[in-house]
Amino acid sequence: MKLLIFCDPGIDDAIALIYALLHPEIEVLGIVCSYGNVDKITAAKNAGHILQLAGRMDIPIFNGAEMPVSGELAIFYPEIHGEDGIGPIKVEKNANHLRIRNLSEIFELIEKNNDLVIADLGRSTTLAACFLLNRKAMSKVKELHIMGGAFMVPGNVTPIAEANFHGDPTSANLLLAHGNKVFLTPLNVTQKAIFTYEYAESLRYYTKNKFKEIYIPIIRYYANAYAKMIPGMDGAPFHDLLTIYSIVHPKKMHYLAKKVHVVVEGKTRGKSFADFRNMDSDPDSKHHIALGFDYEHFLKEVFQVLTRQM
């Protein structure tokens, strides 16, 4: 599976990237780094650190957006992801070896690869800009898999809005309008993709690759942050990881086809909504909302991938 990843690492982005790089059925063609959990330069350096540990510096990193289309300054969340984005892990600040390519270069990559799939794990600004810049090339993308939205559950940055859709709702709507086939992994499922402390300890014990030493510190940091936000939660949900998992294992997901829209302005900004007055799929909708997944299979399969030798 040929995969292009848009992200903003971020602890859960970091684990999602590691999973994608280690997965035998995924070929990561490139990583596009934007603002979100951290600023875009820090995000790119974090992605570069993951690639370096994986021995995959051949994978290009592309320059993404630094703010939403509204022009607002981005708000970051160091209390969740740490000052540098991946918890207590310190990445070299002056990463002169890291080459960040122009965003326009991804269109050549897309043109050369049939059946390419895109995962959008952060704010949708950069991916939306790609449609604005070259709609013809983007029309060749087979599927968009977006971590965003919250259906029938509270939001995580407002009582009703999830962070990615709230951060740039205009761009989210553009993707919903122009993506050939759009799969959403919203909070109602991603908040159940939990790693416990015990799971982290097992990862550390059985891992046979260079990520062995970072699993416990970043998962523990993330879980401690969630313990403060949601008392009683045993561990932390890995939102972005579930999105990548869903691409490889669509049959382990429960999707419902419904037309989705995101509120752009006002007190309900970022709210994602669909018509759930009946639970039948809409045959005319190209939007597919994840409502459930096989948690036991998720834990088992992710464990096998994260611990494998490179």
Rosetta silent file (secondary structure, phi, psi, omega in degrees, C-alpha in Angstrom):
SEQUENCE: MKLLIFCDPGIDDAIALIYALLHPEIEVLGIVCSYGNVDKITAAKNAGHILQLAGRMDIPIFNGAEMPVSGELAIFYPEIHGEDGIGPIKVEKNANHLRIRNLSEIFELIEKNNDLVIADLGRSTTLAACFLLNRKAMSKVKELHIMGGAFMVPGNVTPIAEANFHGDPTSANLLLAHGNKVFLTPLNVTQKAIFTYEYAESLRYYTKNKFKEIYIPIIRYYANAYAKMIPGMDGAPFHDLLTIYSIVHPKKMHYLAKKVHVVVEGKTRGKSFADFRNMDSDPDSKHHIALGFDYEHFLKEVFQVLTRQM
SCORE:     score description
SCORE:     0.000 S_00000001
   1 L     0.000  123.417 -179.404    0.000    0.000    0.000 S_00000001
   2 E   -88.581  121.886 -170.185    1.467    3.326   -1.099 S_00000001
   3 E  -128.872  132.405  172.289    0.909    5.918    1.608 S_00000001
   4 E  -113.519  125.685 -171.518    1.535    9.672    1.874 S_00000001
   5 E  -112.425  124.209  172.664    1.213   10.965    5.433 S_00000001
   6 E  -101.137  127.415 -172.760    0.236   14.515    6.467 S_00000001
   7 E  -157.130  179.256 -178.032    0.980   15.027   10.171 S_00000001
   8 L  -149.161   61.051 -170.304    2.161   17.248   13.047 S_00000001
   9 L   -57.992  121.704   -1.642    4.212   15.010   15.404 S_00000001
  10 L    78.875  127.390 -179.928    2.954   14.918   18.289 S_00000001
  11 H   -63.698  -49.372 -177.326    3.191   11.755   20.391 S_00000001
  12 H   -69.754  -30.942  173.064    0.342    9.886   18.723 S_00000001
  13 H   -62.568  -42.084 -177.982    1.608   10.980   15.285 S_00000001
  14 H   -59.937  -46.566  178.742    5.041    9.625   16.203 S_00000001
  15 H   -65.263  -37.717  177.465    3.655    6.186   17.090 S_00000001
  16 H   -63.278  -40.708  177.942    1.531    6.240   13.923 S_00000001
  17 H   -64.438  -44.190  179.375    4.634    7.010   11.830 S_00000001
  18 H   -60.020  -45.774  178.734    6.611    4.214   13.493 S_00000001
  19 H   -58.083  -46.138 -179.039    3.764    1.770   12.821 S_00000001
  20 H   -64.471  -40.644 -178.810    3.584    2.815    9.155 S_00000001
  21 H   -68.541  -34.058 -178.073    7.362    2.556    8.701 S_00000001
  22 H   -86.908  -16.648 -173.196    7.539   -0.883   10.298 S_00000001
  23 L   -72.632  127.065 -177.165    4.425   -2.341    8.661 S_00000001
  24 L   -67.415  -16.018 -177.648    5.314   -4.880    5.950 S_00000001
  25 L  -101.626    2.898 -178.068    2.263   -3.951    3.877 S_00000001
  26 L  -115.999  132.467  171.218    2.837   -0.175    3.838 S_00000001
  27 E  -111.864  107.157  179.613    5.208    1.782    1.622 S_00000001
  28 E   -79.671  115.788 -176.967    5.568    5.300    3.024 S_00000001
  29 E   -89.706  -23.281 -178.924    6.259    7.564    0.050 S_00000001
  30 E  -178.579  162.859  179.569    6.546   10.834    1.947 S_00000001
  31 E  -130.423  127.354  178.602    5.682   12.821    5.059 S_00000001
  32 E  -108.594  121.505 -173.832    4.179   16.320    5.004 S_00000001
  33 E  -110.499  129.749 -177.471    4.681   18.264    8.247 S_00000001
  34 L  -132.440  178.698  172.825    2.501   21.182    9.343 S_00000001
  35 L   -65.563  162.046  176.109    1.479   23.125   12.438 S_00000001
  36 L   159.766  -96.312  175.531   -0.828   21.435   14.948 S_00000001
  37 L   -68.328  -33.063  177.329    0.515   19.754   18.044 S_00000001
  38 L  -141.378  177.096  175.461    3.693   21.826   17.561 S_00000001
  39 L   -69.993  164.310 -170.250    4.938   24.369   15.003 S_00000001
  40 H   -68.376  -30.300  179.419    5.757   22.999   11.552 S_00000001
  41 H   -70.144  -43.670  176.260    9.560   23.168   11.918 S_00000001
  42 H   -63.204  -39.927  178.090    9.478   21.198   15.174 S_00000001
  43 H   -59.527  -43.475 -179.859    7.051   18.758   13.559 S_00000001
  44 H   -65.494  -40.176  178.538    9.472   18.213   10.661 S_00000001
  45 H   -66.259  -37.574  177.104   12.410   17.673   13.022 S_00000001
  46 H   -65.713  -41.703  177.149   10.392   15.156   15.019 S_00000001
  47 H   -64.002  -40.040  177.776    9.466   13.303   11.834 S_00000001
  48 H   -62.308  -37.173  178.034   13.119   13.386   10.798 S_00000001
  49 H   -63.588  -42.288  178.080   14.113   11.886   14.147 S_00000001
  50 H   -63.794  -43.018  179.576   11.677    9.005   13.607 S_00000001
  51 H   -64.367  -37.898  179.764   13.016    8.441   10.087 S_00000001
  52 H   -64.709  -44.206  177.765   16.588    8.467   11.363 S_00000001
  53 H   -62.278  -33.443 -178.904   15.830    5.827   14.002 S_00000001
  54 H   -81.718   -8.693 -175.116   14.149    3.735   11.305 S_00000001
  55 L    67.700   33.788 -175.861   17.104    4.133    8.956 S_00000001
  56 L  -125.275   46.723  178.103   14.751    5.633    6.354 S_00000001
  57 L   -70.120   -3.074  174.550   16.175    9.057    5.615 S_00000001
  58 L   -73.918  -18.186  179.795   15.421    8.253    1.962 S_00000001
  59 L   -78.814  124.315 -176.139   11.771    9.118    2.629 S_00000001
  60 L   -74.664  146.514  172.408   11.189   12.795    1.784 S_00000001
  61 E  -109.860  131.576 -176.217    9.728   15.327    4.217 S_00000001
  62 E  -111.113  150.593 -178.003    7.644   18.111    2.682 S_00000001
  63 E   -77.852  127.056 -179.937    6.953   21.626    3.915 S_00000001
  64 L  -111.869 -167.434 -176.447    3.429   22.219    5.203 S_00000001
  65 L   -77.001  155.635  176.398    1.303   25.095    6.494 S_00000001
  66 L  -113.062   -0.990  176.738    2.104   27.121    9.606 S_00000001
  67 L  -160.890  161.997  177.982   -1.396   28.463   10.242 S_00000001
  68 L   -71.467  168.871 -177.743   -5.012   27.826    9.217 S_00000001
  69 L   -65.204  -19.396  177.847   -6.589   29.529    6.199 S_00000001
  70 L   -71.129  -15.621 -179.037   -8.307   31.999    8.537 S_00000001
  71 L    85.626    0.537  177.262   -4.874   33.493    9.313 S_00000001
  72 L   -66.228  149.005  173.708   -5.231   32.896   13.049 S_00000001
  73 L   -72.277  136.358 -177.615   -2.077   32.062   14.963 S_00000001
  74 L   -69.863  144.755  175.823   -1.974   28.369   15.784 S_00000001
  75 L  -104.035  129.955 -179.564   -2.439   27.210   19.379 S_00000001
  76 L  -105.646  167.815 -172.232   -0.163   24.391   20.557 S_00000001
  77 L  -129.065   68.561 -178.542   -0.656   21.894   23.395 S_00000001
  78 H   -63.498  -23.709  179.280    2.617   21.356   25.320 S_00000001
  79 H   -68.913  -17.003  179.755    0.681   20.050   28.328 S_00000001
  80 H  -103.258  -45.398 -173.593   -0.276   17.017   26.233 S_00000001
  81 H  -107.670   -5.276 -177.418    2.658   16.438   23.900 S_00000001
  82 L    90.900  163.458 -177.543    5.484   18.257   25.674 S_00000001
  83 L   -61.358  -34.923 -177.186    7.353   21.403   24.656 S_00000001
  84 L  -103.514    5.485  170.441    9.091   19.614   21.785 S_00000001
  85 L    99.374  -31.807 -179.585    6.160   17.462   20.711 S_00000001
  86 L  -121.422   57.380  174.953    7.220   13.933   21.619 S_00000001
  87 L    61.751 -130.579 -177.273    7.081   14.040   25.382 S_00000001
  88 L   -83.212   -2.117 -177.917   10.460   13.908   27.152 S_00000001
  89 L   -74.437  127.062  179.288   12.377   12.983   23.987 S_00000001
  90 L  -101.256  122.784  179.733   14.771   15.746   22.954 S_00000001
  91 L  -100.854  143.564  179.401   15.443   16.065   19.239 S_00000001
  92 L   -53.627  124.453 -176.329   18.506   17.831   17.875 S_00000001
  93 L   -69.915  -44.624 -177.913   17.541   21.472   17.379 S_00000001
  94 L   -97.359   72.797 -177.056   19.965   22.240   14.560 S_00000001
  95 L   -84.362   75.481 -176.002   19.197   19.313   12.308 S_00000001
  96 L   -66.576  -22.904 -179.680   21.226   20.535    9.341 S_00000001
  97 L   -74.059  -12.150 -174.416   21.106   17.083    7.757 S_00000001
  98 L   -86.107  118.064  177.103   17.317   17.378    7.433 S_00000001
  99 L   -99.625  122.263  177.698   16.161   18.470    3.998 S_00000001
 100 E  -105.494  118.590 -174.004   12.616   19.787    3.863 S_00000001
 101 E   -85.728  160.185  176.477   11.286   19.775    0.316 S_00000001
 102 L   -67.558  142.358 -178.241    8.853   22.184   -1.318 S_00000001
 103 H   -58.491  -35.035 -176.275    5.223   21.122   -1.063 S_00000001
 104 H   -60.039  -21.733 -178.244    4.798   21.346   -4.838 S_00000001
 105 H   -69.590  -15.848 -179.725    7.108   18.332   -5.249 S_00000001
 106 H   -71.004  -21.813 -178.564    4.428   15.993   -3.922 S_00000001
 107 H   -67.459  -36.231  175.529    2.413   16.386   -7.115 S_00000001
 108 H   -64.986  -39.743  178.309    5.117   14.618   -9.116 S_00000001
 109 H   -61.884  -43.151 -179.880    5.107   11.866   -6.486 S_00000001
 110 H   -66.086  -41.527 -179.472    1.318   11.514   -6.789 S_00000001
 111 H   -62.167  -32.367 -175.195    1.465   11.458  -10.606 S_00000001
 112 H   -83.807  -14.029 -172.739    4.004    8.607  -10.533 S_00000001
 113 L  -122.961  111.334  176.971    2.112    6.355   -8.128 S_00000001
 114 L   -74.952  152.947  176.564   -1.230    4.791   -8.931 S_00000001
 115 L    61.007   28.666  178.121   -3.628    3.865   -6.112 S_00000001
 116 L   -71.144  141.349  178.358   -1.887    6.194   -3.670 S_00000001
 117 E  -116.220  142.678  178.029   -3.662    6.724   -0.331 S_00000001
 118 E  -114.582  133.161  170.998   -3.319    9.803    1.876 S_00000001
 119 E  -107.595  125.140  178.024   -3.581    9.832    5.680 S_00000001
 120 E  -110.600  105.588 -171.878   -4.282   13.263    7.188 S_00000001
 121 L  -101.086   -5.862 -177.146   -3.467   13.075   10.899 S_00000001
 122 L  -128.000 -150.836  174.590   -3.421   16.782   11.810 S_00000001
 123 L   -62.225  145.338 -171.703   -5.020   20.053   10.758 S_00000001
 124 L   -88.460    8.193 -174.260   -6.253   19.769    7.187 S_00000001
 125 H   -56.200  -50.824 -174.836   -4.813   23.076    5.956 S_00000001
 126 H   -67.430  -43.082  179.803   -1.917   21.688    3.921 S_00000001
 127 H   -64.526  -39.376  176.238   -3.875   18.886    2.293 S_00000001
 128 H   -62.723  -39.642  178.334   -6.641   21.338    1.356 S_00000001
 129 H   -61.229  -34.105  178.182   -3.993   23.634   -0.154 S_00000001
 130 H   -62.354  -39.263  176.625   -2.870   20.739   -2.351 S_00000001
 131 H   -67.020  -37.119  179.033   -6.368   20.551   -3.832 S_00000001
 132 H   -67.983  -35.913 -176.421   -6.334   24.304   -4.400 S_00000001
 133 H   -80.585  -35.715 -174.648   -2.928   24.176   -6.108 S_00000001
 134 L  -154.107   76.424 -177.344   -3.400   21.092   -8.276 S_00000001
 135 H   -63.838  -33.503 -178.941   -6.854   19.584   -8.263 S_00000001
 136 H   -62.139  -46.956  179.069   -6.046   17.447  -11.313 S_00000001
 137 H   -65.083  -43.155 -177.138   -3.195   15.651   -9.554 S_00000001
 138 H   -66.827  -22.678  178.481   -5.177   15.282   -6.322 S_00000001
 139 L   -67.850  -14.495  179.164   -8.062   13.689   -8.242 S_00000001
 140 L   -85.747  -10.338  179.349   -5.766   10.680   -8.745 S_00000001
 141 L   -70.238  126.877 -174.116   -5.539   10.005   -4.998 S_00000001
 142 L   -66.262  -50.202 -175.512   -7.523    6.847   -4.307 S_00000001
 143 E  -145.018  150.261  168.508   -8.654    7.574   -0.736 S_00000001
 144 E  -111.845  129.645  175.903   -8.329   10.141    2.022 S_00000001
 145 E  -116.932  112.763 -170.148   -8.185    8.831    5.600 S_00000001
 146 E  -115.106  126.824  169.475   -8.713   11.688    8.035 S_00000001
 147 E   -85.530  106.690 -178.079   -8.337   11.739   11.802 S_00000001
 148 L  -177.880  154.158  175.924  -10.978   14.293   12.653 S_00000001
 149 L    92.501  170.307  177.557  -14.408   15.002   14.016 S_00000001
 150 L  -154.110  117.473 -177.558  -16.521   13.765   16.899 S_00000001
 151 L  -116.583  121.295  176.912  -19.916   12.129   16.413 S_00000001
 152 L    64.869   19.007  173.814  -22.296   11.566   19.306 S_00000001
 153 L  -139.252  161.730  176.607  -19.504   12.223   21.838 S_00000001
 154 L   -65.604  161.515  174.366  -18.037   15.412   23.353 S_00000001
 155 L   -81.459 -177.520  177.723  -15.147   17.197   21.670 S_00000001
 156 L  -117.706   -9.856  172.912  -11.650   17.547   23.094 S_00000001
 157 L  -114.336  -21.404  168.490  -10.941   21.264   22.569 S_00000001
 158 L  -137.343  171.192  179.807  -14.505   22.497   23.065 S_00000001
 159 L   -58.917  -17.933 -175.414  -17.553   20.652   24.434 S_00000001
 160 L  -128.944   -7.680 -172.404  -18.502   19.710   20.860 S_00000001
 161 L  -117.354  138.178  173.162  -15.413   20.046   18.630 S_00000001
 162 L   -84.155  151.991 -169.007  -12.401   17.826   17.973 S_00000001
 163 H   -60.654  -45.649 -175.948   -9.015   19.582   17.675 S_00000001
 164 H   -65.466  -45.668  179.366   -8.206   18.966   13.996 S_00000001
 165 H   -70.487  -34.531  177.890  -11.589   20.050   12.659 S_00000001
 166 H   -68.101  -34.571 -177.168  -11.752   22.968   15.086 S_00000001
 167 H   -65.699  -33.211  177.311   -8.279   24.112   14.033 S_00000001
 168 L  -156.490   77.152 -176.978   -9.278   24.629   10.398 S_00000001
 169 H   -65.935  -30.183  179.020  -12.915   23.755    9.652 S_00000001
 170 H   -62.547  -45.031  179.261  -12.836   25.433    6.229 S_00000001
 171 H   -67.160  -36.847  177.292  -10.068   23.116    5.050 S_00000001
 172 H   -60.047  -43.413  179.125  -11.841   20.092    6.532 S_00000001
 173 H   -64.890  -35.188  178.814  -14.943   20.919    4.467 S_00000001
 174 H   -63.287  -41.876  178.581  -12.836   21.293    1.325 S_00000001
 175 H   -65.002  -40.256  178.813  -11.478   17.760    1.750 S_00000001
 176 H   -63.608  -32.784 -178.358  -14.979   16.422    2.338 S_00000001
 177 H   -78.511  -35.652 -168.774  -16.128   18.135   -0.860 S_00000001
 178 H  -113.710  -10.553  175.912  -13.275   17.149   -3.172 S_00000001
 179 L   -67.953  141.589 -179.998  -11.798   13.865   -1.910 S_00000001
 180 L   -62.996  -46.465  179.262  -12.713   10.881   -4.100 S_00000001
 181 L  -146.488  122.894 -172.307  -13.476    8.693   -1.106 S_00000001
 182 E  -118.830  123.233  176.678  -13.129   10.003    2.447 S_00000001
 183 E  -110.281  128.361 -179.578  -12.821    7.846    5.564 S_00000001
 184 E  -107.877  131.065  168.327  -13.080    9.556    8.957 S_00000001
 185 E  -111.813   93.869 -175.092  -11.687    8.168   12.213 S_00000001
 186 L   -90.361  177.300 -176.414  -13.289   10.535   14.740 S_00000001
 187 H   -57.658  -31.513 -177.327  -13.046   10.788   18.514 S_00000001
 188 H   -61.476  -21.457  173.258  -15.935    8.396   19.079 S_00000001
 189 H  -108.345  -40.136 -174.706  -13.619    5.560   17.980 S_00000001
 190 H   -65.118  -29.062  179.993  -10.092    6.938   18.467 S_00000001
 191 L   -70.464   -7.698  176.828  -10.661    7.629   22.158 S_00000001
 192 L   -99.116   -4.471 -179.382  -11.079    3.855   22.577 S_00000001
 193 L   -86.724   67.606 -167.901   -7.708    3.025   20.962 S_00000001
 194 E   -95.013  135.317  166.877   -5.997    2.999   24.359 S_00000001
 195 E  -101.148  129.235  175.587   -2.488    1.902   25.321 S_00000001
 196 L   -91.809  170.930  175.222   -2.110    1.112   29.021 S_00000001
 197 H   -59.733  -41.143 -178.663    1.090    1.353   31.083 S_00000001
 198 H   -64.081  -38.010  177.984    1.311   -2.437   31.011 S_00000001
 199 H   -63.072  -42.540  178.182    1.060   -2.443   27.227 S_00000001
 200 H   -61.642  -42.481  179.106    3.945    0.039   27.044 S_00000001
 201 H   -62.145  -40.326  179.193    6.067   -2.141   29.337 S_00000001
 202 H   -66.620  -39.140  176.569    5.414   -5.165   27.115 S_00000001
 203 H   -58.557  -46.634 -179.423    6.376   -3.181   24.015 S_00000001
 204 H   -60.813  -40.991 -175.469    9.648   -2.219   25.661 S_00000001
 205 H   -69.424  -40.643 -171.771   10.401   -5.807   26.673 S_00000001
 206 H   -97.606   -7.875 -175.301    9.685   -7.465   23.321 S_00000001
 207 L   -68.346  139.306 -177.633   10.814   -4.802   20.850 S_00000001
 208 L  -120.636   29.460  179.851   13.670   -5.740   18.517 S_00000001
 209 L  -138.098 -178.912 -173.136   14.300   -2.376   16.847 S_00000001
 210 L   -73.912   -5.452  177.609   15.731    1.071   17.608 S_00000001
 211 L   -85.114   -3.334 -176.089   12.403    2.407   18.890 S_00000001
 212 H   -49.412  -43.458 -172.748   12.722    0.189   21.960 S_00000001
 213 H   -81.086  -11.676 -176.854   13.957    2.970   24.235 S_00000001
 214 H  -101.449  -15.543 -175.907   11.324    5.570   23.366 S_00000001
 215 H   -59.085  -53.170 -176.010    8.100    3.582   23.766 S_00000001
 216 H   -62.783  -50.299 -177.229    7.870    3.736   27.560 S_00000001
 217 H   -61.728  -40.082 -177.099    8.813    7.423   28.049 S_00000001
 218 H   -78.715  -35.315  178.071    6.485    8.823   25.393 S_00000001
 219 H   -69.002  -39.655  178.097    3.539    6.526   26.159 S_00000001
 220 H   -64.795  -42.164  178.546    3.912    7.206   29.891 S_00000001
 221 H   -59.909  -46.196 -178.511    4.119   10.975   29.270 S_00000001
 222 H   -64.452  -43.882 -179.675    0.993   10.842   27.112 S_00000001
 223 H   -65.436  -38.048  177.674   -0.896    8.675   29.607 S_00000001
 224 H   -64.587  -37.967  177.568    0.010   11.024   32.477 S_00000001
 225 H   -63.787  -42.544 -179.983   -1.335   13.962   30.484 S_00000001
 226 H   -70.201  -30.947  178.569   -4.618   12.154   29.859 S_00000001
 227 H   -62.477  -31.901  178.162   -4.867   11.135   33.516 S_00000001
 228 H   -75.407  -36.138 -178.705   -4.999   14.846   34.395 S_00000001
 229 H   -79.460  -40.338 -176.054   -7.618   15.599   31.742 S_00000001
 230 L  -128.243   83.389 -178.911   -9.742   12.495   32.209 S_00000001
 231 L   -55.184  135.226  179.454   -9.339   11.113   35.742 S_00000001
 232 L    97.113  -12.814  177.785   -9.714    7.358   35.845 S_00000001
 233 L   -70.559  128.313 -179.235   -8.542    6.716   32.268 S_00000001
 234 L   -93.221   84.739 -178.516   -6.170    3.746   32.271 S_00000001
 235 L   110.219 -154.156 -177.786   -3.610    4.824   29.677 S_00000001
 236 E  -144.309  146.371  179.168   -3.977    7.087   26.642 S_00000001
 237 E   -84.993  134.139 -179.547   -5.816    6.928   23.290 S_00000001
 238 L  -104.771   84.226 -173.644   -3.663    6.848   20.155 S_00000001
 239 H   -56.787  -52.312 -174.061   -5.913    8.641   17.704 S_00000001
 240 H   -69.903  -33.329  177.732   -3.558    8.834   14.725 S_00000001
 241 H   -61.226  -42.422  179.455   -2.371    5.266   15.075 S_00000001
 242 H   -61.971  -34.140  178.954   -5.942    3.998   14.705 S_00000001
 243 H   -63.636  -45.573  178.357   -6.237    5.990   11.483 S_00000001
 244 H   -66.787  -42.178  177.035   -3.197    4.257    9.943 S_00000001
 245 H   -56.560  -41.284 -176.281   -4.381    0.886   11.286 S_00000001
 246 H   -64.718  -28.523  179.546   -7.771    1.428    9.654 S_00000001
 247 H   -67.971  -39.990 -178.228   -6.167    1.838    6.229 S_00000001
 248 H   -80.374  -29.356 -174.140   -4.528   -1.597    6.445 S_00000001
 249 L  -126.929   61.649 -179.263   -7.481   -3.306    8.171 S_00000001
 250 H   -61.003  -28.087 -178.863  -10.723   -1.831    6.803 S_00000001
 251 H   -74.851  -12.294  176.332  -12.587   -5.079    7.581 S_00000001
 252 H   -93.340    3.067  178.845  -11.814   -4.610   11.276 S_00000001
 253 E  -109.129  151.351  172.891  -13.582   -1.235   11.206 S_00000001
 254 E  -109.491  111.109 -179.179  -17.303   -0.489   11.288 S_00000001
 255 E  -109.421  149.606  173.088  -18.094    2.349    8.861 S_00000001
 256 E  -128.873  126.810 -179.906  -21.339    4.108    8.121 S_00000001
 257 E   -81.931  115.304  178.233  -21.710    6.173    4.930 S_00000001
 258 L  -144.891  144.816  175.470  -23.186    9.562    5.789 S_00000001
 259 L   -72.962  130.210 -173.667  -22.742   13.029    4.331 S_00000001
 260 L  -117.244  142.775  174.075  -20.627   15.089    6.740 S_00000001
 261 E  -137.312  151.250  179.584  -20.270   18.833    7.225 S_00000001
 262 E  -118.242  131.383  178.914  -18.167   20.874    9.653 S_00000001
 263 L   -70.108  132.516 -173.813  -19.366   24.132   11.226 S_00000001
 264 L   -93.584  -37.320 -172.735  -17.006   26.973   10.305 S_00000001
 265 L  -131.102  165.093  174.402  -17.954   29.875   12.595 S_00000001
 266 L    87.764 -170.203 -176.346  -19.524   30.713   15.914 S_00000001
 267 L   -66.374  -21.112  179.988  -19.748   28.874   19.211 S_00000001
 268 L   -99.343   15.833  179.012  -20.180   25.555   17.416 S_00000001
 269 L   -49.542  135.071  177.398  -17.055   26.002   15.259 S_00000001
 270 L    86.458   -7.587  179.256  -15.448   22.672   14.429 S_00000001
 271 L   -68.608  129.739  175.544  -18.547   20.604   15.168 S_00000001
 272 E  -100.336  134.307  179.715  -18.872   17.721   12.723 S_00000001
 273 E  -140.244  152.535  176.639  -22.359   16.526   12.012 S_00000001
 274 L  -146.322  164.917 -176.791  -24.201   13.942    9.952 S_00000001
 275 L   -88.811  103.464  179.329  -27.792   12.755    9.862 S_00000001
 276 L  -103.979   24.800  178.538  -28.094    9.822   12.267 S_00000001
 277 L   -67.468  -20.579  165.592  -31.890    9.804   12.371 S_00000001
 278 L  -136.724  157.374 -174.092  -31.539    6.377   10.801 S_00000001
 279 L  -104.847   28.004  173.519  -28.533    4.071   10.919 S_00000001
 280 L   -92.069  143.882  176.485  -28.610    3.020    7.274 S_00000001
 281 L   -67.775  144.903  178.277  -25.706    3.964    5.047 S_00000001
 282 L   -88.004  113.409 -176.748  -26.372    6.684    2.499 S_00000001
 283 L   -64.940  -17.327 -178.977  -25.668    5.180   -0.951 S_00000001
 284 L   -94.007   -1.543 -176.015  -24.968    8.655   -2.351 S_00000001
 285 L   -93.806  136.560  173.076  -22.333    9.562    0.238 S_00000001
 286 L   -97.680    4.921  177.707  -18.588    9.314   -0.392 S_00000001
 287 E   -98.185  134.385 -178.643  -17.960    9.975    3.317 S_00000001
 288 E  -127.137  115.116 -175.212  -17.473    6.972    5.600 S_00000001
 289 E   -97.775  125.009  175.428  -17.578    7.536    9.364 S_00000001
 290 E   -74.066  127.792  178.922  -15.911    5.000   11.657 S_00000001
 291 E  -114.495  -13.043  179.849  -18.273    4.021   14.467 S_00000001
 292 E  -168.527  168.441  177.335  -16.393    1.044   15.882 S_00000001
 293 E  -159.021  166.589 -179.519  -13.386   -1.263   15.516 S_00000001
 294 L   -85.558   95.173 -174.180  -11.971   -4.556   16.751 S_00000001
 295 H   -63.150  -40.772 -178.779   -9.980   -3.376   19.768 S_00000001
 296 H   -64.420  -42.495  177.109   -8.450   -6.766   20.563 S_00000001
 297 H   -65.690  -40.659  177.450   -7.196   -7.200   17.011 S_00000001
 298 H   -54.914  -50.665 -178.980   -5.907   -3.617   17.058 S_00000001
 299 H   -62.427  -44.179 -176.731   -3.807   -4.264   20.183 S_00000001
 300 H   -67.257  -47.475 -175.719   -2.473   -7.579   18.915 S_00000001
 301 H   -69.579  -42.041  178.076   -1.624   -6.449   15.390 S_00000001
 302 H   -61.517  -40.579  178.468   -0.091   -3.118   16.482 S_00000001
 303 H   -60.511  -44.971  179.670    2.044   -4.975   19.030 S_00000001
 304 H   -61.210  -38.234 -177.802    3.354   -7.337   16.355 S_00000001
 305 H   -75.827  -46.469 -175.837    4.271   -4.435   14.083 S_00000001
 306 H   -67.053  -23.416 -177.773    5.810   -2.101   16.687 S_00000001
 307 L   -97.284   -4.980 -172.845    8.051   -4.847   18.089 S_00000001
 308 L   -73.810  158.483  175.850    9.283   -6.319   14.786 S_00000001
 309 L   -74.017  148.336  179.894   12.827   -6.080   13.503 S_00000001
 310 L   -87.378    0.000    0.000   13.551   -3.513   10.798 S_00000001
